[in-house]
């Protein structure tokens, strides 16, 4: 990776405001790198009779399922994002949300364009049962972006959490709501779709992000809360209907991730509490010049890392599968193939980061620069909420079937929001 492509350590240090909370930046980039590493290590695939089988090691190992209690760290990205951005809200809801979405969606346009071309070619050259899974996987990770936009849209409400009582009340309401919905869908399977109301779980990291900004929890209090929620989750696993893996896998009767469960809600509380407890130490560590340089550079292309590691991972697996070296449980040389794929992915992701990071940072004509004033604020905010919901829904199908209509709705809502600015 050419270091010359980035500002120097001294330049980054000089450009960093004195009051910047560096711990949040470390938490955010660590969460994303954890996701990339987890996907790379866990993903397995094989092509059998022209069928692309895409699975992960969680289906074969209880130990890996237990590790999701450590590596399911997406709540930390929501926590850090809200904590870092909530202070900038000044009363113009639509304008503020559009500014956040401008940066978030800027690289998504090129990502969708890439997949449109890649899948158009793939539809012609790949067997149907290889093409279909790839189309489904293509934009699955955009669920995070859709949920994050909806959480950001709630920031004006979350900012009213200025006391410990309000924080505890808001978390308790969401936690009890999820507990009630879980009880209904466990005992009345016909109401299973009600579980999607549990997407409110992603407001919990937002609540803790605001609480962190307002210094509502001390380090000992946060550590105690984290330990209490860990114990609560262990009890739910032992005595409740919940399953071990916090990442959805085939065969789970009650998934924890989609739709979210009470176990995931407790996990979000636990992770955010431990993050608050560790933040002072993380902040001190982040003051080391090289640590901060790596953190700042990584965060400058966070969406690039998040989006483009999936095409790279699929390409690596397809190359190995078609060459006759599938990384799949029970196949020969599994460990050697695992090491090779991890090393190749590290190199590919680094190259993609350097090459595509400008798409995230350079203004995009006709998209950047929108300013929302007056009575258009609410309309713009609502359209961006529609875009977030459509982004979230599209991940169920990917770029095929109803997913194509969801992506169309997403693009129409974004264009409409920008047109009003």
C-alpha positions as CSV (number, residue, x, y, z in Angstrom):
1,X,0.0,0.0,0.0
2,X,1.7,3.3,-1.0
3,X,1.9,5.4,2.1
4,X,2.4,8.5,-0.2
5,X,-1.3,8.1,-1.1
6,X,-2.2,9.4,2.4
7,X,-1.4,12.4,4.5
8,X,1.6,12.0,6.8
9,X,1.5,11.3,10.5
10,X,2.3,15.0,11.2
11,X,-0.4,16.2,8.8
12,X,-3.0,14.0,10.4
13,X,-2.0,15.2,13.9
14,X,-2.1,18.8,12.8
15,X,-5.6,18.4,11.3
16,X,-7.1,16.8,14.3
17,X,-9.1,19.1,16.6
18,X,-7.8,19.2,20.1
19,X,-11.1,18.2,21.6
20,X,-11.8,15.2,19.3
21,X,-12.9,12.1,21.0
22,X,-10.4,9.7,19.5
23,X,-11.8,6.7,21.4
24,X,-14.9,6.8,19.2
25,X,-12.9,6.7,16.0
26,X,-10.9,3.7,17.3
27,X,-14.1,1.9,18.3
28,X,-15.7,2.6,14.9
29,X,-12.9,1.4,12.7
30,X,-12.2,-1.6,15.0
31,X,-15.9,-2.7,14.6
32,X,-15.6,-2.5,10.8
33,X,-12.3,-4.4,10.6
34,X,-13.8,-7.0,12.9
35,X,-16.7,-7.5,10.5
36,X,-14.3,-7.9,7.6
37,X,-12.1,-10.3,9.4
38,X,-15.1,-12.3,10.6
39,X,-16.6,-12.7,7.2
40,X,-13.2,-13.7,5.7
41,X,-12.5,-16.4,8.3
42,X,-16.1,-17.7,8.6
43,X,-17.2,-17.8,4.9
44,X,-17.0,-21.2,3.2
45,X,-18.2,-22.2,-0.3
46,X,-18.2,-24.9,-2.9
47,X,-19.7,-25.4,-6.4
48,X,-21.5,-28.7,-6.6
49,X,-23.3,-29.7,-9.8
50,X,-23.3,-26.1,-11.0
51,X,-24.8,-24.9,-7.6
52,X,-22.9,-22.3,-5.6
53,X,-23.2,-23.3,-1.9
54,X,-22.3,-20.3,0.3
55,X,-22.2,-21.1,4.0
56,X,-20.1,-20.3,7.1
57,X,-18.2,-22.1,9.8
58,X,-20.9,-21.2,12.4
59,X,-22.9,-24.1,11.1
60,X,-20.2,-26.6,12.0
61,X,-18.7,-25.4,15.3
62,X,-20.2,-24.5,18.6
63,X,-16.9,-22.8,19.5
64,X,-17.3,-20.4,16.6
65,X,-20.9,-19.7,17.6
66,X,-19.7,-18.8,21.1
67,X,-17.1,-16.4,19.6
68,X,-20.0,-14.3,18.1
69,X,-20.5,-13.1,21.7
70,X,-17.2,-11.2,21.2
71,X,-17.1,-10.5,17.5
72,X,-20.7,-9.4,16.9
73,X,-19.6,-5.8,17.3
74,X,-21.9,-4.0,14.9
75,X,-23.7,-2.3,17.9
76,X,-20.4,-0.5,18.5
77,X,-20.6,1.2,15.1
78,X,-24.1,2.5,15.9
79,X,-22.9,3.6,19.3
80,X,-19.8,5.4,18.0
81,X,-21.6,7.0,15.0
82,X,-24.4,8.5,17.1
83,X,-22.0,9.6,19.9
84,X,-19.8,11.4,17.3
85,X,-22.6,13.0,15.3
86,X,-25.3,13.9,17.8
87,X,-23.6,17.0,18.9
88,X,-23.8,18.6,15.5
89,X,-27.6,18.6,15.3
90,X,-28.9,22.1,15.4
91,X,-32.6,21.9,14.7
92,X,-32.9,21.4,10.9
93,X,-33.8,17.7,10.8
94,X,-33.9,17.1,7.1
95,X,-30.8,19.2,6.4
96,X,-28.8,17.5,9.1
97,X,-29.9,14.0,8.0
98,X,-29.1,14.8,4.4
99,X,-25.6,15.9,5.3
100,X,-25.1,12.6,7.1
101,X,-26.6,10.6,4.2
102,X,-24.5,12.5,1.6
103,X,-21.3,10.9,2.9
104,X,-22.9,7.5,3.7
105,X,-24.5,7.0,0.3
106,X,-21.8,8.6,-1.9
107,X,-19.9,5.4,-2.4
108,X,-23.0,3.3,-2.5
109,X,-23.9,4.7,-6.0
110,X,-20.7,3.3,-7.5
111,X,-21.1,0.1,-5.6
112,X,-24.6,-0.4,-7.1
113,X,-23.3,0.5,-10.5
114,X,-20.5,-2.1,-10.2
115,X,-23.0,-4.8,-9.3
116,X,-25.4,-3.8,-12.1
117,X,-22.6,-4.4,-14.6
118,X,-21.1,-7.5,-12.9
119,X,-24.5,-9.2,-12.6
120,X,-25.5,-8.3,-16.1
121,X,-22.3,-10.2,-17.3
122,X,-22.8,-12.9,-14.7
123,X,-26.3,-13.6,-15.9
124,X,-25.0,-14.5,-19.3
125,X,-21.9,-16.5,-18.3
126,X,-22.7,-18.2,-15.0
127,X,-25.0,-21.2,-14.4
128,X,-28.3,-20.1,-12.9
129,X,-27.6,-21.6,-9.5
130,X,-24.3,-19.8,-9.3
131,X,-25.7,-16.5,-10.4
132,X,-28.7,-16.5,-8.1
133,X,-26.8,-16.8,-4.8
134,X,-24.3,-14.2,-5.9
135,X,-27.1,-11.8,-6.8
136,X,-28.6,-12.4,-3.4
137,X,-25.4,-11.9,-1.5
138,X,-24.4,-8.8,-3.5
139,X,-26.0,-6.1,-1.3
140,X,-26.8,-8.0,1.9
141,X,-24.4,-5.9,3.9
142,X,-26.4,-2.7,3.1
143,X,-28.8,-3.8,5.9
144,X,-26.4,-1.9,8.2
145,X,-26.7,1.3,6.3
146,X,-30.5,1.2,6.2
147,X,-30.7,0.6,9.9
148,X,-28.1,3.2,10.6
149,X,-29.9,5.9,8.6
150,X,-33.1,5.2,10.6
151,X,-31.2,5.4,13.9
152,X,-29.7,8.7,12.8
153,X,-33.2,10.0,11.9
154,X,-34.1,9.4,15.6
155,X,-31.2,11.5,16.9
156,X,-33.4,14.6,17.6
157,X,-35.5,12.4,20.0
158,X,-32.4,10.7,21.4
159,X,-30.8,14.0,22.3
160,X,-33.5,14.5,24.9
161,X,-31.9,11.8,27.0
162,X,-30.0,14.0,29.4
163,X,-30.4,12.1,32.7
164,X,-29.7,8.6,33.9
165,X,-33.4,8.1,34.5
166,X,-34.3,9.0,30.9
167,X,-31.6,6.7,29.6
168,X,-32.7,3.8,31.8
169,X,-36.3,4.4,30.9
170,X,-35.7,4.4,27.2
171,X,-33.6,1.3,27.2
172,X,-36.1,-0.5,29.5
173,X,-39.0,0.3,27.2
174,X,-37.2,-1.1,24.1
175,X,-35.9,-4.1,26.0
176,X,-39.4,-5.0,27.4
177,X,-41.0,-4.4,24.0
178,X,-38.6,-6.9,22.4
179,X,-39.2,-9.3,25.3
180,X,-42.9,-9.1,24.7
181,X,-42.6,-9.6,20.9
182,X,-40.3,-12.6,21.4
183,X,-42.8,-14.2,23.8
184,X,-45.5,-13.7,21.2
185,X,-43.6,-15.1,18.3
186,X,-42.3,-18.1,20.3
187,X,-45.7,-19.1,21.5
188,X,-47.7,-18.1,18.4
189,X,-45.6,-18.9,15.3
190,X,-48.3,-17.3,13.1
191,X,-47.2,-13.9,14.5
192,X,-43.5,-14.5,13.5
193,X,-43.5,-11.4,11.3
194,X,-44.1,-9.3,14.3
195,X,-40.4,-9.9,15.1
196,X,-39.4,-7.3,12.6
197,X,-40.6,-4.6,15.1
198,X,-37.5,-5.7,17.1
199,X,-35.4,-3.7,14.7
200,X,-35.9,-1.1,17.4
201,X,-33.0,-2.9,19.0
202,X,-30.6,-0.6,17.0
203,X,-31.9,2.4,18.9
204,X,-30.2,1.0,22.0
205,X,-26.7,1.7,20.8
206,X,-27.9,5.2,19.8
207,X,-29.2,5.8,23.3
208,X,-25.9,4.8,24.8
209,X,-24.1,7.0,22.3
210,X,-26.0,10.0,23.5
211,X,-25.5,8.9,27.1
212,X,-21.8,8.7,26.5
213,X,-21.8,12.2,25.1
214,X,-23.6,13.5,28.1
215,X,-21.4,11.6,30.5
216,X,-24.3,9.8,32.2
217,X,-22.4,6.7,33.1
218,X,-19.1,6.5,35.0
219,X,-16.5,3.9,34.1
220,X,-17.4,1.7,37.2
221,X,-21.1,2.0,36.5
222,X,-20.7,1.1,32.8
223,X,-18.5,-1.9,33.7
224,X,-21.0,-3.1,36.2
225,X,-23.9,-2.8,33.7
226,X,-21.9,-4.7,31.1
227,X,-21.3,-7.6,33.5
228,X,-24.9,-7.6,34.6
229,X,-26.1,-7.8,31.0
230,X,-23.6,-10.6,30.2
231,X,-25.0,-12.6,33.2
232,X,-28.6,-11.9,32.0
233,X,-27.8,-13.1,28.5
234,X,-26.2,-16.3,29.9
235,X,-29.4,-16.9,31.8
236,X,-31.5,-16.3,28.7
237,X,-29.4,-18.8,26.8
238,X,-29.6,-21.3,29.6
239,X,-33.3,-21.1,30.4
240,X,-34.9,-19.4,27.5
241,X,-35.6,-20.3,23.8
242,X,-32.5,-18.6,22.5
243,X,-29.7,-20.1,20.5
244,X,-26.0,-19.5,21.0
245,X,-24.9,-17.8,17.7
246,X,-25.6,-14.0,17.6
247,X,-25.2,-14.2,13.8
248,X,-28.0,-15.9,11.9
249,X,-27.3,-19.4,10.6
250,X,-29.4,-22.0,8.9
251,X,-31.3,-24.3,11.2
252,X,-31.9,-21.8,14.0
253,X,-35.6,-21.9,15.1
254,X,-35.3,-18.4,16.7
255,X,-32.7,-16.3,15.0
256,X,-30.9,-13.6,17.0
257,X,-30.0,-11.3,14.2
258,X,-32.8,-11.0,11.6
259,X,-35.2,-10.3,13.1
260,X,-33.3,-9.2,16.2
261,X,-34.0,-11.0,19.5
262,X,-33.9,-10.2,23.2
263,X,-30.5,-11.8,23.3
264,X,-29.2,-9.4,20.7
265,X,-30.7,-6.5,22.7
266,X,-28.9,-7.6,25.8
267,X,-25.7,-8.0,23.8
268,X,-26.0,-4.4,22.4
269,X,-26.4,-3.1,26.0
270,X,-23.4,-5.1,27.1
271,X,-21.1,-4.1,24.3
272,X,-22.0,-0.4,24.6
273,X,-21.5,-0.5,28.4
274,X,-18.1,-2.1,28.1
275,X,-17.2,0.4,25.3
276,X,-18.0,3.3,27.7
277,X,-16.0,1.6,30.5
278,X,-13.0,1.2,28.2
279,X,-13.3,4.6,26.4
280,X,-10.8,6.5,28.6
281,X,-8.1,3.8,28.1
282,X,-8.8,3.6,24.4
283,X,-8.6,7.4,24.1
284,X,-5.2,7.4,25.8
285,X,-3.9,4.7,23.5
286,X,-5.2,6.6,20.4
287,X,-3.0,9.5,21.3
288,X,0.0,7.6,20.1
289,X,0.9,9.2,16.7
290,X,1.0,6.1,14.6
291,X,-2.1,4.6,16.2
292,X,-4.0,7.8,15.5
293,X,-2.7,8.0,12.0
294,X,-3.9,4.4,11.2
295,X,-7.2,5.2,12.9
296,X,-7.8,8.4,11.0
297,X,-6.8,6.9,7.6
298,X,-9.0,3.9,8.2
299,X,-12.0,6.0,9.1
300,X,-11.5,8.1,6.1
301,X,-12.5,5.1,4.0
302,X,-14.7,3.2,6.4
303,X,-17.5,2.7,3.9
304,X,-15.1,1.7,1.2
305,X,-13.7,-1.1,3.5
306,X,-17.2,-2.2,4.5
307,X,-18.7,-2.3,1.0
308,X,-16.0,-3.6,-1.2
309,X,-14.7,-6.5,0.9
310,X,-17.8,-8.5,-0.2
311,X,-17.1,-8.5,-3.9
312,X,-13.4,-9.3,-3.1
313,X,-14.5,-12.2,-0.9
314,X,-16.9,-13.6,-3.5
315,X,-14.2,-13.3,-6.2
316,X,-11.7,-15.2,-4.1
317,X,-14.1,-18.0,-3.3
318,X,-15.3,-18.3,-6.9
319,X,-11.7,-18.4,-8.1
320,X,-10.8,-21.1,-5.6
321,X,-14.0,-23.1,-6.3
322,X,-13.7,-23.1,-10.0
323,X,-10.0,-24.0,-9.7
324,X,-10.9,-27.1,-7.8
325,X,-9.8,-25.9,-4.4
326,X,-13.0,-25.1,-2.5
327,X,-12.6,-23.9,1.1
328,X,-15.4,-26.0,2.6
329,X,-15.6,-28.3,5.7
330,X,-14.4,-31.8,4.9
331,X,-12.4,-30.8,1.8
332,X,-8.7,-31.4,1.6
333,X,-6.1,-28.8,2.8
334,X,-8.7,-26.7,4.6
335,X,-6.3,-25.0,6.9
336,X,-3.8,-24.2,4.1
337,X,-6.6,-22.8,1.9
338,X,-7.9,-20.7,4.9
339,X,-4.5,-19.1,5.4
340,X,-4.1,-18.4,1.7
341,X,-7.5,-16.8,1.4
342,X,-6.9,-14.6,4.4
343,X,-3.6,-13.4,3.0
344,X,-5.2,-12.8,-0.5
345,X,-8.1,-10.9,1.1
346,X,-5.8,-8.7,3.1
347,X,-3.9,-7.7,-0.1
348,X,-7.1,-7.3,-2.1
349,X,-8.9,-5.2,0.5
350,X,-5.8,-3.0,0.8
351,X,-5.6,-2.4,-2.9
352,X,-9.4,-1.7,-3.1
353,X,-9.1,0.7,-0.2
354,X,-6.4,2.8,-1.9
355,X,-8.0,2.7,-5.3
356,X,-11.7,3.4,-4.3
357,X,-11.3,5.5,-1.2
358,X,-11.6,8.7,-3.3
359,X,-15.1,7.6,-4.3
360,X,-16.0,8.1,-0.6
361,X,-14.2,11.3,-0.1
362,X,-14.5,13.3,-3.3
363,X,-17.8,15.3,-3.8
364,X,-20.2,13.6,-6.3
365,X,-21.7,15.9,-8.9
366,X,-25.5,16.5,-8.4
367,X,-25.4,14.7,-5.1
368,X,-23.1,16.7,-2.8
369,X,-23.8,20.3,-1.8
370,X,-27.5,20.1,-1.0
371,X,-28.8,22.6,1.6
372,X,-32.3,22.2,3.1
373,X,-34.2,25.2,4.4
374,X,-37.6,26.1,5.6
375,X,-40.6,23.8,5.4
376,X,-38.8,21.3,3.2
377,X,-36.9,19.9,6.1
378,X,-39.6,17.4,7.2
379,X,-40.2,16.2,3.6
380,X,-36.5,15.6,3.0
381,X,-36.1,13.8,6.3
382,X,-39.1,11.6,5.5
383,X,-37.7,10.7,2.1
384,X,-34.4,9.8,3.6
385,X,-36.2,7.5,6.1
386,X,-37.9,5.8,3.1
387,X,-34.5,5.4,1.6
388,X,-33.2,3.8,4.8
389,X,-36.2,1.5,5.0
390,X,-35.8,0.5,1.4
391,X,-32.1,-0.1,1.9
392,X,-32.9,-2.4,4.8
393,X,-35.6,-4.3,2.9
394,X,-33.5,-4.8,-0.2
395,X,-31.1,-7.0,1.7
396,X,-33.7,-9.8,2.1
397,X,-33.6,-10.5,-1.7
398,X,-30.4,-8.8,-2.9
399,X,-30.3,-7.6,-6.5
400,X,-33.0,-9.9,-7.7
401,X,-36.7,-10.5,-7.4
402,X,-38.3,-7.9,-5.0
403,X,-34.9,-6.6,-4.1
404,X,-34.8,-4.8,-7.4
405,X,-37.9,-2.9,-6.6
406,X,-36.5,-2.0,-3.1
407,X,-33.3,-0.6,-4.7
408,X,-35.5,1.3,-7.2
409,X,-37.4,2.8,-4.3
410,X,-34.2,3.6,-2.5
411,X,-32.8,5.5,-5.5
412,X,-36.1,7.4,-6.1
413,X,-36.2,8.4,-2.4
414,X,-32.6,9.7,-2.5
415,X,-33.1,11.6,-5.7
416,X,-36.3,13.1,-4.3
417,X,-34.6,14.2,-1.1
418,X,-31.7,15.8,-3.0
419,X,-34.1,17.4,-5.5
420,X,-35.8,19.2,-2.6
421,X,-32.5,20.5,-1.3
